[in-house]
Amino acid sequence: MEKNWIITIAIVIFLMMNFLFYKTLNGYVKEEFGKKMWKIWGNKVYFWQSSIFVSTASTVLIMYLLKWLNVLTF
């Protein structure tokens, strides 16, 4: 049962980081490169690929920090 909670916490952290990445950079990308760039499929894939990478890295970092602070035990 404990592993289910740890996985749930990791998924929630991942989704929150992904949402924050999207909200902070979506407006910047549209403003800097224009809406036409956003309509190209390859550019969307690049944006979401970087979003997944940043979210995964920050999730691992946050989970490690929570383990180091003895908030989570796994």
Secondary structure, 3 states (H helix, E strand, C coil): CHHHHHHHHHHHHHHHHHHHHHHHHHHHHHHHHCHHHHCCHHHHHHHHHHHHHHHHHHHHHHHHHHHHCCCCCC
